[in-house]
């Protein structure tokens, strides 16, 4: 429903350039496999419907969807699931996105963890810089307060 509303506003061409919505329910600490399977299916279907709607209305060419997690997860189970941890995942979706993986998966070796967490190896400010400059045409340096390696995921 949230993405349907965003599509309607975007298709009305009111000039809004950034939209935000969330999908709650990922803050689980037990039965994570079952819960996350359902949640990820819901998101996948919603994203597909969103882009199908945009394409049907010839409105997808200037849209980049950025899906990210608010928090990562601990590597090891605490007996009933996993607790909040460092690192996370993000996905860019859209006509101008060059598919692929733009970072190395962090090491899961015990000696490479920080307090039991995966160690992120891509600074989110670099990802934001790619979106700001490559999609919105804005200078990122002042917004993200510096210059960071920008993964080249936009064409």
Buried (B, 14 or more C-beta within 10 A) or exposed (E): EEBEEBBEEBBEEEEEEEBEEEEEEBEBBEEBEEBBEEBEEEBEEBBEEBBEBBEEEEBBEEBBBBEEEEEBBBBBEEEEBBEEBBBBEBEBBBEBBEEEEBBEEBEEEEEEBEEBBBEBEBBEBBBBBBBBBBBEEBEBEEBBEEEBBBBEBBE
